Amino acid sequence: MIETPSEETSIRVGFVAGKKVGNAVARNRAKRRLREAFRRVRLKPGTTYVIIADRQVVDAPFASIVSWLEAAIGQESR
């Protein structure tokens, strides 16, 4: 029998990068960087996060992106 995560314990994250971020290459880079930054931040179980990328995400230092996410969700990094 396959167990599926319950809504109480699952964490769902969605990333959005609109055309204002740049061309397809820039949008994909922004989403890749955000995904990696999210792996380094503690997330609350049972929560859904939707992250909307900004132009700054493409060129910002990675440590800045992680600290922006920590501040946005109010948690410390792993």
N, CA, C and O atoms as a CHARMM CRD file, in Angstrom:
* protein
*
  312
    1    1 MET  N      0.83900  -1.17600   0.00000 PROA 1      0.00000
    2    1 MET  CA     0.00000   0.00000   0.00000 PROA 1      0.00000
    3    1 MET  C      0.89000   1.24600   0.00000 PROA 1      0.00000
    4    1 MET  O      1.83700   1.33600   0.78100 PROA 1      0.00000
    5    2 ILE  N      0.59100   2.17800  -0.85100 PROA 2      0.00000
    6    2 ILE  CA     1.37300   3.41100  -0.95400 PROA 2      0.00000
    7    2 ILE  C      0.75500   4.46900  -0.04300 PROA 2      0.00000
    8    2 ILE  O     -0.44500   4.73800  -0.09500 PROA 2      0.00000
    9    3 GLU  N      1.60000   5.05200   0.78400 PROA 3      0.00000
   10    3 GLU  CA     1.12900   6.12200   1.65800 PROA 3      0.00000
   11    3 GLU  C      1.30700   7.46000   0.97700 PROA 3      0.00000
   12    3 GLU  O      2.36700   7.74100   0.41900 PROA 3      0.00000
   13    4 THR  N      0.29600   8.27200   1.01900 PROA 4      0.00000
   14    4 THR  CA     0.40800   9.61900   0.47800 PROA 4      0.00000
   15    4 THR  C      0.53100  10.58200   1.64100 PROA 4      0.00000
   16    4 THR  O     -0.07300  10.36900   2.69300 PROA 4      0.00000
   17    5 PRO  N      1.30300  11.63100   1.46300 PROA 5      0.00000
   18    5 PRO  CA     1.44600  12.59200   2.56900 PROA 5      0.00000
   19    5 PRO  C      0.11400  13.26900   2.86800 PROA 5      0.00000
   20    5 PRO  O     -0.63300  13.63500   1.96000 PROA 5      0.00000
   21    6 SER  N     -0.16000  13.42400   4.12400 PROA 6      0.00000
   22    6 SER  CA    -1.39600  14.09000   4.50300 PROA 6      0.00000
   23    6 SER  C     -1.22800  15.59700   4.34200 PROA 6      0.00000
   24    6 SER  O     -0.11000  16.10300   4.24700 PROA 6      0.00000
   25    7 GLU  N     -2.32700  16.29000   4.31300 PROA 7      0.00000
   26    7 GLU  CA    -2.27100  17.74600   4.17700 PROA 7      0.00000
   27    7 GLU  C     -1.63800  18.38600   5.40300 PROA 7      0.00000
   28    7 GLU  O     -1.13100  19.50600   5.33200 PROA 7      0.00000
   29    8 GLU  N     -1.66600  17.67800   6.52400 PROA 8      0.00000
   30    8 GLU  CA    -1.08600  18.21700   7.75300 PROA 8      0.00000
   31    8 GLU  C      0.43700  18.20900   7.72800 PROA 8      0.00000
   32    8 GLU  O      1.07000  19.03600   8.38500 PROA 8      0.00000
   33    9 THR  N      1.03500  17.28200   6.97400 PROA 9      0.00000
   34    9 THR  CA     2.49000  17.16200   6.96800 PROA 9      0.00000
   35    9 THR  C      3.14100  17.56700   5.65200 PROA 9      0.00000
   36    9 THR  O      4.35200  17.78300   5.60900 PROA 9      0.00000
   37   10 SER  N      2.37300  17.67300   4.59200 PROA 10     0.00000
   38   10 SER  CA     2.98600  17.99100   3.29400 PROA 10     0.00000
   39   10 SER  C      3.27800  19.48400   3.17900 PROA 10     0.00000
   40   10 SER  O      2.59400  20.32500   3.76200 PROA 10     0.00000
   41   11 ILE  N      4.31000  19.77500   2.41400 PROA 11     0.00000
   42   11 ILE  CA     4.69300  21.15800   2.13700 PROA 11     0.00000
   43   11 ILE  C      4.63500  21.32500   0.62600 PROA 11     0.00000
   44   11 ILE  O      5.28300  20.58700  -0.11700 PROA 11     0.00000
   45   12 ARG  N      3.86400  22.28900   0.18800 PROA 12     0.00000
   46   12 ARG  CA     3.74700  22.53300  -1.24600 PROA 12     0.00000
   47   12 ARG  C      4.34500  23.91000  -1.55100 PROA 12     0.00000
   48   12 ARG  O      4.09200  24.88900  -0.84800 PROA 12     0.00000
   49   13 VAL  N      5.14800  23.95300  -2.62400 PROA 13     0.00000
   50   13 VAL  CA     5.79800  25.20300  -3.00800 PROA 13     0.00000
   51   13 VAL  C      5.61800  25.39800  -4.50200 PROA 13     0.00000
   52   13 VAL  O      5.86000  24.48400  -5.28900 PROA 13     0.00000
   53   14 GLY  N      5.19100  26.60000  -4.89000 PROA 14     0.00000
   54   14 GLY  CA     5.05700  26.93800  -6.30300 PROA 14     0.00000
   55   14 GLY  C      5.89600  28.16600  -6.60100 PROA 14     0.00000
   56   14 GLY  O      5.98100  29.08800  -5.78900 PROA 14     0.00000
   57   15 PHE  N      6.51200  28.17100  -7.77000 PROA 15     0.00000
   58   15 PHE  CA     7.36400  29.28500  -8.17400 PROA 15     0.00000
   59   15 PHE  C      6.80900  29.91000  -9.44400 PROA 15     0.00000
   60   15 PHE  O      6.43000  29.21300 -10.38500 PROA 15     0.00000
   61   16 VAL  N      6.76700  31.24500  -9.45300 PROA 16     0.00000
   62   16 VAL  CA     6.25400  31.97700 -10.60300 PROA 16     0.00000
   63   16 VAL  C      7.29600  33.01100 -11.01200 PROA 16     0.00000
   64   16 VAL  O      7.82500  33.74100 -10.17400 PROA 16     0.00000
   65   17 ALA  N      7.58000  33.06300 -12.29700 PROA 17     0.00000
   66   17 ALA  CA     8.48400  34.08900 -12.83100 PROA 17     0.00000
   67   17 ALA  C      7.83900  34.62200 -14.10800 PROA 17     0.00000
   68   17 ALA  O      7.82700  33.94400 -15.13600 PROA 17     0.00000
   69   18 GLY  N      7.31400  35.81700 -14.03800 PROA 18     0.00000
   70   18 GLY  CA     6.65200  36.42300 -15.19100 PROA 18     0.00000
   71   18 GLY  C      7.64300  37.02500 -16.17000 PROA 18     0.00000
   72   18 GLY  O      8.85200  37.02000 -15.94200 PROA 18     0.00000
   73   19 LYS  N      7.11000  37.53700 -17.25100 PROA 19     0.00000
   74   19 LYS  CA     7.96900  38.09500 -18.30000 PROA 19     0.00000
   75   19 LYS  C      8.74400  39.33400 -17.85600 PROA 19     0.00000
   76   19 LYS  O      9.73000  39.70400 -18.49300 PROA 19     0.00000
   77   20 LYS  N      8.31400  39.97200 -16.78400 PROA 20     0.00000
   78   20 LYS  CA     9.05800  41.12700 -16.27900 PROA 20     0.00000
   79   20 LYS  C     10.43300  40.72000 -15.74100 PROA 20     0.00000
   80   20 LYS  O     11.32900  41.55600 -15.63500 PROA 20     0.00000
   81   21 VAL  N     10.60000  39.44600 -15.40300 PROA 21     0.00000
   82   21 VAL  CA    11.89000  38.95300 -14.91300 PROA 21     0.00000
   83   21 VAL  C     12.90100  38.93900 -16.05000 PROA 21     0.00000
   84   21 VAL  O     14.08800  39.17900 -15.83000 PROA 21     0.00000
   85   22 GLY  N     12.44100  38.66300 -17.25600 PROA 22     0.00000
   86   22 GLY  CA    13.33100  38.62400 -18.41800 PROA 22     0.00000
   87   22 GLY  C     12.87900  37.56600 -19.40700 PROA 22     0.00000
   88   22 GLY  O     11.73000  37.12400 -19.39100 PROA 22     0.00000
   89   23 ASN  N     13.80300  37.16800 -20.26600 PROA 23     0.00000
   90   23 ASN  CA    13.46600  36.14400 -21.25500 PROA 23     0.00000
   91   23 ASN  C     13.36800  34.77700 -20.57000 PROA 23     0.00000
   92   23 ASN  O     13.52500  34.67100 -19.35400 PROA 23     0.00000
   93   24 ALA  N     13.10600  33.73400 -21.36400 PROA 24     0.00000
   94   24 ALA  CA    12.90200  32.39900 -20.80300 PROA 24     0.00000
   95   24 ALA  C     14.11000  31.91800 -20.01200 PROA 24     0.00000
   96   24 ALA  O     13.95400  31.26900 -18.97800 PROA 24     0.00000
   97   25 VAL  N     15.30000  32.22400 -20.48500 PROA 25     0.00000
   98   25 VAL  CA    16.52000  31.80400 -19.78600 PROA 25     0.00000
   99   25 VAL  C     16.57800  32.45300 -18.40600 PROA 25     0.00000
  100   25 VAL  O     16.87800  31.78100 -17.41900 PROA 25     0.00000
  101   26 ALA  N     16.29700  33.73800 -18.32700 PROA 26     0.00000
  102   26 ALA  CA    16.32600  34.45400 -17.03700 PROA 26     0.00000
  103   26 ALA  C     15.23500  33.94800 -16.10600 PROA 26     0.00000
  104   26 ALA  O     15.46700  33.79100 -14.90800 PROA 26     0.00000
  105   27 ARG  N     14.04400  33.69100 -16.64500 PROA 27     0.00000
  106   27 ARG  CA    12.94800  33.19400 -15.80000 PROA 27     0.00000
  107   27 ARG  C     13.28500  31.82300 -15.23400 PROA 27     0.00000
  108   27 ARG  O     13.03600  31.55600 -14.05800 PROA 27     0.00000
  109   28 ASN  N     13.85000  30.95200 -16.06400 PROA 28     0.00000
  110   28 ASN  CA    14.21800  29.62300 -15.58400 PROA 28     0.00000
  111   28 ASN  C     15.32800  29.69500 -14.54300 PROA 28     0.00000
  112   28 ASN  O     15.30800  28.96400 -13.55300 PROA 28     0.00000
  113   29 ARG  N     16.29800  30.58200 -14.77100 PROA 29     0.00000
  114   29 ARG  CA    17.38300  30.74100 -13.79600 PROA 29     0.00000
  115   29 ARG  C     16.82700  31.23700 -12.46100 PROA 29     0.00000
  116   29 ARG  O     17.23100  30.75400 -11.40300 PROA 29     0.00000
  117   30 ALA  N     15.91100  32.19100 -12.50700 PROA 30     0.00000
  118   30 ALA  CA    15.31400  32.71800 -11.28100 PROA 30     0.00000
  119   30 ALA  C     14.60400  31.60400 -10.51300 PROA 30     0.00000
  120   30 ALA  O     14.75000  31.50100  -9.29500 PROA 30     0.00000
  121   31 LYS  N     13.85000  30.78300 -11.20700 PROA 31     0.00000
  122   31 LYS  CA    13.13600  29.69400 -10.53500 PROA 31     0.00000
  123   31 LYS  C     14.09900  28.64200  -9.98900 PROA 31     0.00000
  124   31 LYS  O     13.87000  28.11400  -8.90100 PROA 31     0.00000
  125   32 ARG  N     15.16500  28.32600 -10.71500 PROA 32     0.00000
  126   32 ARG  CA    16.16300  27.36400 -10.21400 PROA 32     0.00000
  127   32 ARG  C     16.82200  27.87800  -8.94200 PROA 32     0.00000
  128   32 ARG  O     17.01400  27.12700  -7.98500 PROA 32     0.00000
  129   33 ARG  N     17.16500  29.15800  -8.93800 PROA 33     0.00000
  130   33 ARG  CA    17.81200  29.73900  -7.75800 PROA 33     0.00000
  131   33 ARG  C     16.86500  29.75800  -6.55800 PROA 33     0.00000
  132   33 ARG  O     17.28100  29.49900  -5.42900 PROA 33     0.00000
  133   34 LEU  N     15.60000  30.06500  -6.80700 PROA 34     0.00000
  134   34 LEU  CA    14.62800  30.06300  -5.71600 PROA 34     0.00000
  135   34 LEU  C     14.40100  28.65400  -5.17200 PROA 34     0.00000
  136   34 LEU  O     14.29600  28.46900  -3.95900 PROA 34     0.00000
  137   35 ARG  N     14.32500  27.66400  -6.05500 PROA 35     0.00000
  138   35 ARG  CA    14.15800  26.28000  -5.59300 PROA 35     0.00000
  139   35 ARG  C     15.31600  25.85400  -4.69500 PROA 35     0.00000
  140   35 ARG  O     15.10700  25.24600  -3.64500 PROA 35     0.00000
  141   36 GLU  N     16.53500  26.17600  -5.11500 PROA 36     0.00000
  142   36 GLU  CA    17.69800  25.80100  -4.30900 PROA 36     0.00000
  143   36 GLU  C     17.70800  26.55700  -2.97700 PROA 36     0.00000
  144   36 GLU  O     18.04900  25.98100  -1.94400 PROA 36     0.00000
  145   37 ALA  N     17.34300  27.81600  -2.99400 PROA 37     0.00000
  146   37 ALA  CA    17.29100  28.58700  -1.75200 PROA 37     0.00000
  147   37 ALA  C     16.24200  28.01100  -0.80400 PROA 37     0.00000
  148   37 ALA  O     16.45000  27.98400   0.40900 PROA 37     0.00000
  149   38 PHE  N     15.11900  27.55100  -1.34900 PROA 38     0.00000
  150   38 PHE  CA    14.07900  26.97200  -0.50500 PROA 38     0.00000
  151   38 PHE  C     14.53900  25.69400   0.16600 PROA 38     0.00000
  152   38 PHE  O     14.05900  25.36200   1.25000 PROA 38     0.00000
  153   39 ARG  N     15.45300  24.97200  -0.44800 PROA 39     0.00000
  154   39 ARG  CA    15.97900  23.75100   0.17100 PROA 39     0.00000
  155   39 ARG  C     16.78700  24.06000   1.42700 PROA 39     0.00000
  156   39 ARG  O     17.01200  23.17200   2.24900 PROA 39     0.00000
  157   40 ARG  N     17.21600  25.28400   1.58200 PROA 40     0.00000
  158   40 ARG  CA    18.05800  25.67700   2.72400 PROA 40     0.00000
  159   40 ARG  C     17.28200  26.39100   3.82500 PROA 40     0.00000
  160   40 ARG  O     17.87000  26.82700   4.81400 PROA 40     0.00000
  161   41 VAL  N     15.97600  26.51400   3.66200 PROA 41     0.00000
  162   41 VAL  CA    15.13800  27.23500   4.62100 PROA 41     0.00000
  163   41 VAL  C     14.15200  26.25100   5.25400 PROA 41     0.00000
  164   41 VAL  O     13.59600  25.39500   4.56600 PROA 41     0.00000
  165   42 ARG  N     13.94300  26.37400   6.54000 PROA 42     0.00000
  166   42 ARG  CA    12.97200  25.51500   7.22300 PROA 42     0.00000
  167   42 ARG  C     11.56400  25.95900   6.85400 PROA 42     0.00000
  168   42 ARG  O     11.23300  27.14400   6.88300 PROA 42     0.00000
  169   43 LEU  N     10.75900  24.98600   6.51100 PROA 43     0.00000
  170   43 LEU  CA     9.38200  25.27200   6.11100 PROA 43     0.00000
  171   43 LEU  C      8.41200  24.64600   7.10300 PROA 43     0.00000
  172   43 LEU  O      8.71100  23.62200   7.71800 PROA 43     0.00000
  173   44 LYS  N      7.26700  25.26100   7.25000 PROA 44     0.00000
  174   44 LYS  CA     6.25700  24.76400   8.17700 PROA 44     0.00000
  175   44 LYS  C      5.45800  23.65200   7.49900 PROA 44     0.00000
  176   44 LYS  O      4.94500  23.85100   6.39800 PROA 44     0.00000
  177   45 PRO  N      5.34200  22.48300   8.13600 PROA 45     0.00000
  178   45 PRO  CA     4.53300  21.40600   7.56700 PROA 45     0.00000
  179   45 PRO  C      3.07700  21.84600   7.41700 PROA 45     0.00000
  180   45 PRO  O      2.56600  22.62700   8.22000 PROA 45     0.00000
  181   46 GLY  N      2.42700  21.33700   6.38700 PROA 46     0.00000
  182   46 GLY  CA     1.02200  21.65700   6.16100 PROA 46     0.00000
  183   46 GLY  C      0.80600  23.02600   5.56100 PROA 46     0.00000
  184   46 GLY  O     -0.30000  23.56300   5.62500 PROA 46     0.00000
  185   47 THR  N      1.84700  23.60100   4.97800 PROA 47     0.00000
  186   47 THR  CA     1.75700  24.94800   4.42900 PROA 47     0.00000
  187   47 THR  C      1.99900  24.93700   2.92900 PROA 47     0.00000
  188   47 THR  O      2.78100  24.13300   2.42200 PROA 47     0.00000
  189   48 THR  N      1.33000  25.82800   2.23100 PROA 48     0.00000
  190   48 THR  CA     1.54500  26.01400   0.80300 PROA 48     0.00000
  191   48 THR  C      2.20000  27.37100   0.59900 PROA 48     0.00000
  192   48 THR  O      1.71700  28.38600   1.10100 PROA 48     0.00000
  193   49 TYR  N      3.29300  27.38200  -0.13500 PROA 49     0.00000
  194   49 TYR  CA     4.01700  28.61300  -0.42600 PROA 49     0.00000
  195   49 TYR  C      3.93800  28.89500  -1.93100 PROA 49     0.00000
  196   49 TYR  O      4.09200  27.98800  -2.74800 PROA 49     0.00000
  197   50 VAL  N      3.70000  30.14300  -2.28200 PROA 50     0.00000
  198   50 VAL  CA     3.76200  30.57900  -3.67500 PROA 50     0.00000
  199   50 VAL  C      4.76600  31.72500  -3.71700 PROA 50     0.00000
  200   50 VAL  O      4.56200  32.76300  -3.08800 PROA 50     0.00000
  201   51 ILE  N      5.84400  31.53100  -4.45900 PROA 51     0.00000
  202   51 ILE  CA     6.93000  32.50000  -4.52800 PROA 51     0.00000
  203   51 ILE  C      6.92400  33.13400  -5.91400 PROA 51     0.00000
  204   51 ILE  O      6.98100  32.43800  -6.92800 PROA 51     0.00000
  205   52 ILE  N      6.85400  34.44800  -5.94400 PROA 52     0.00000
  206   52 ILE  CA     6.86700  35.18000  -7.20200 PROA 52     0.00000
  207   52 ILE  C      8.22700  35.84700  -7.35500 PROA 52     0.00000
  208   52 ILE  O      8.62800  36.67600  -6.53800 PROA 52     0.00000
  209   53 ALA  N      8.92700  35.46500  -8.42100 PROA 53     0.00000
  210   53 ALA  CA    10.28200  35.96300  -8.64600 PROA 53     0.00000
  211   53 ALA  C     10.25900  37.41200  -9.10400 PROA 53     0.00000
  212   53 ALA  O      9.30800  37.86800  -9.73900 PROA 53     0.00000
  213   54 ASP  N     11.31300  38.11500  -8.77100 PROA 54     0.00000
  214   54 ASP  CA    11.53800  39.48800  -9.17400 PROA 54     0.00000
  215   54 ASP  C     12.81800  39.51100 -10.00400 PROA 54     0.00000
  216   54 ASP  O     13.59800  38.55900  -9.96500 PROA 54     0.00000
  217   55 ARG  N     13.03500  40.56600 -10.73700 PROA 55     0.00000
  218   55 ARG  CA    14.26100  40.67300 -11.55200 PROA 55     0.00000
  219   55 ARG  C     15.53200  40.52100 -10.72800 PROA 55     0.00000
  220   55 ARG  O     16.53700  40.00900 -11.22100 PROA 55     0.00000
  221   56 GLN  N     15.49300  40.95900  -9.48700 PROA 56     0.00000
  222   56 GLN  CA    16.68000  40.92400  -8.62700 PROA 56     0.00000
  223   56 GLN  C     17.17000  39.50400  -8.36900 PROA 56     0.00000
  224   56 GLN  O     18.35700  39.30200  -8.11200 PROA 56     0.00000
  225   57 VAL  N     16.28500  38.52600  -8.43100 PROA 57     0.00000
  226   57 VAL  CA    16.65100  37.14200  -8.11600 PROA 57     0.00000
  227   57 VAL  C     17.67500  36.59800  -9.10500 PROA 57     0.00000
  228   57 VAL  O     18.49400  35.75500  -8.73700 PROA 57     0.00000
  229   58 VAL  N     17.64600  37.06000 -10.34000 PROA 58     0.00000
  230   58 VAL  CA    18.53800  36.54300 -11.37400 PROA 58     0.00000
  231   58 VAL  C     19.99600  36.84900 -11.06300 PROA 58     0.00000
  232   58 VAL  O     20.85800  35.99300 -11.26300 PROA 58     0.00000
  233   59 ASP  N     20.28700  38.05200 -10.57800 PROA 59     0.00000
  234   59 ASP  CA    21.66700  38.47900 -10.37700 PROA 59     0.00000
  235   59 ASP  C     22.09000  38.65600  -8.92500 PROA 59     0.00000
  236   59 ASP  O     23.26800  38.89600  -8.66000 PROA 59     0.00000
  237   60 ALA  N     21.17100  38.54600  -7.99000 PROA 60     0.00000
  238   60 ALA  CA    21.49600  38.78000  -6.58400 PROA 60     0.00000
  239   60 ALA  C     22.40800  37.68100  -6.04900 PROA 60     0.00000
  240   60 ALA  O     22.34600  36.54600  -6.52100 PROA 60     0.00000
  241   61 PRO  N     23.25300  38.00200  -5.07000 PROA 61     0.00000
  242   61 PRO  CA    24.05500  36.95700  -4.42500 PROA 61     0.00000
  243   61 PRO  C     23.12800  35.91300  -3.79700 PROA 61     0.00000
  244   61 PRO  O     22.08200  36.24700  -3.24100 PROA 61     0.00000
  245   62 PHE  N     23.53100  34.65100  -3.89500 PROA 62     0.00000
  246   62 PHE  CA    22.68100  33.57000  -3.41600 PROA 62     0.00000
  247   62 PHE  C     22.34400  33.71800  -1.93600 PROA 62     0.00000
  248   62 PHE  O     21.21700  33.43200  -1.53000 PROA 62     0.00000
  249   63 ALA  N     23.29000  34.15500  -1.13400 PROA 63     0.00000
  250   63 ALA  CA    23.04500  34.33600   0.30500 PROA 63     0.00000
  251   63 ALA  C     21.92900  35.35200   0.54700 PROA 63     0.00000
  252   63 ALA  O     21.16600  35.22000   1.50500 PROA 63     0.00000
  253   64 SER  N     21.83300  36.35400  -0.30600 PROA 64     0.00000
  254   64 SER  CA    20.75500  37.33800  -0.17900 PROA 64     0.00000
  255   64 SER  C     19.39900  36.70600  -0.43700 PROA 64     0.00000
  256   64 SER  O     18.42400  37.00600   0.25300 PROA 64     0.00000
  257   65 ILE  N     19.34000  35.83900  -1.42200 PROA 65     0.00000
  258   65 ILE  CA    18.06900  35.17900  -1.73900 PROA 65     0.00000
  259   65 ILE  C     17.61400  34.32700  -0.55600 PROA 65     0.00000
  260   65 ILE  O     16.43900  34.34200  -0.18800 PROA 65     0.00000
  261   66 VAL  N     18.54300  33.59100   0.03400 PROA 66     0.00000
  262   66 VAL  CA    18.20500  32.76100   1.18800 PROA 66     0.00000
  263   66 VAL  C     17.71200  33.63500   2.33900 PROA 66     0.00000
  264   66 VAL  O     16.71400  33.30300   2.98000 PROA 66     0.00000
  265   67 SER  N     18.38600  34.72800   2.60500 PROA 67     0.00000
  266   67 SER  CA    17.95200  35.59300   3.71600 PROA 67     0.00000
  267   67 SER  C     16.61900  36.27300   3.41200 PROA 67     0.00000
  268   67 SER  O     15.83300  36.50700   4.33000 PROA 67     0.00000
  269   68 TRP  N     16.34700  36.59500   2.14700 PROA 68     0.00000
  270   68 TRP  CA    15.03100  37.15000   1.78700 PROA 68     0.00000
  271   68 TRP  C     13.93300  36.13500   2.07900 PROA 68     0.00000
  272   68 TRP  O     12.88400  36.48400   2.62100 PROA 68     0.00000
  273   69 LEU  N     14.17600  34.88400   1.72000 PROA 69     0.00000
  274   69 LEU  CA    13.17400  33.84700   1.98000 PROA 69     0.00000
  275   69 LEU  C     12.99100  33.61500   3.47100 PROA 69     0.00000
  276   69 LEU  O     11.86500  33.45700   3.94300 PROA 69     0.00000
  277   70 GLU  N     14.09600  33.59400   4.21800 PROA 70     0.00000
  278   70 GLU  CA    13.98500  33.43400   5.67300 PROA 70     0.00000
  279   70 GLU  C     13.15500  34.54900   6.28100 PROA 70     0.00000
  280   70 GLU  O     12.30500  34.30300   7.13700 PROA 70     0.00000
  281   71 ALA  N     13.39700  35.76100   5.84300 PROA 71     0.00000
  282   71 ALA  CA    12.63600  36.89300   6.37200 PROA 71     0.00000
  283   71 ALA  C     11.15800  36.80900   5.96300 PROA 71     0.00000
  284   71 ALA  O     10.27000  37.16100   6.73900 PROA 71     0.00000
  285   72 ALA  N     10.91400  36.34100   4.74700 PROA 72     0.00000
  286   72 ALA  CA     9.54800  36.26400   4.25800 PROA 72     0.00000
  287   72 ALA  C      8.72100  35.23500   5.02400 PROA 72     0.00000
  288   72 ALA  O      7.53600  35.45400   5.27600 PROA 72     0.00000
  289   73 ILE  N      9.34100  34.11300   5.39500 PROA 73     0.00000
  290   73 ILE  CA     8.59000  33.10200   6.11300 PROA 73     0.00000
  291   73 ILE  C      8.84600  33.12600   7.62100 PROA 73     0.00000
  292   73 ILE  O      8.21400  32.38400   8.37200 PROA 73     0.00000
  293   74 GLY  N      9.77100  33.97900   8.05900 PROA 74     0.00000
  294   74 GLY  CA    10.01100  34.17100   9.47300 PROA 74     0.00000
  295   74 GLY  C     10.66400  32.98400  10.16600 PROA 74     0.00000
  296   74 GLY  O     10.30600  32.63900  11.29200 PROA 74     0.00000
  297   75 GLN  N     11.62700  32.36100   9.48800 PROA 75     0.00000
  298   75 GLN  CA    12.29900  31.20900  10.08000 PROA 75     0.00000
  299   75 GLN  C     13.79000  31.31600   9.86300 PROA 75     0.00000
  300   75 GLN  O     14.25600  32.09600   9.03300 PROA 75     0.00000
  301   76 GLU  N     14.54500  30.51700  10.62400 PROA 76     0.00000
  302   76 GLU  CA    15.99400  30.45300  10.47900 PROA 76     0.00000
  303   76 GLU  C     16.36200  29.36400   9.49400 PROA 76     0.00000
  304   76 GLU  O     15.58900  28.43100   9.27600 PROA 76     0.00000
  305   77 SER  N     17.54700  29.47600   8.89400 PROA 77     0.00000
  306   77 SER  CA    17.99500  28.46100   7.94000 PROA 77     0.00000
  307   77 SER  C     18.39300  27.18100   8.64400 PROA 77     0.00000
  308   77 SER  O     18.59800  27.15800   9.85800 PROA 77     0.00000
  309   78 ARG  N     18.50000  26.10200   7.85400 PROA 78     0.00000
  310   78 ARG  CA    18.86200  24.77200   8.40500 PROA 78     0.00000
  311   78 ARG  C     20.30500  24.73300   8.79200 PROA 78     0.00000
  312   78 ARG  O     20.78800  23.70700   9.27000 PROA 78     0.00000
